[in-house]
Amino acid sequence: MEINRFGQFLINSGVVDEDAVLDALTVQRRKRPHIGQIAFRRKMFTLRQVPDVLTTERYP
């Protein structure tokens, strides 16, 4: 998993260690809904179209 710039800043500043940043990023990714889920909830896509959207999101 890649550490973002803000996470790297916190590590370099001694505020947190790398494990804490990686844990926070994992939680953030789990809680953030996928774009396909949002589009389906807003009725922008059908259930058949959602897998294509999710594939595109993961492998742009």
Secondary structure by P-SEA (a helix, b strand, c coil): ccccaaaaaaaaaccccaaaaaaaaaaaaaacccaaaaaaaaccccccaaaaaaaaaacc
